[in-house]
């Protein structure tokens, strides 16, 4: 399993449709997201543990997948940071 940051931007006009489609997947999927919509940033953000990007992409409504950004995340150990010098 790897950790991913998912950004799913949508327009103000797409907002309710995006929320409805994610809720249709179940409350547990909706709960994975934090939303900037109430602050004018119409983007859903989620930290997801998954086997790969396709699994993460499946959380996004189909009509928004072409806008989504998925970033694979990782951590550095103190030794790795020291080795970079």
Secondary structure, 3 states (H helix, E strand, C coil): CEEEEEEEECCCCCHHHHHHHHHHCCHHHHCCEEECHHHCCCEEEEEEEECCHHHHHCCCCHHHCCCCEEEEECCCCHHHHHHCC
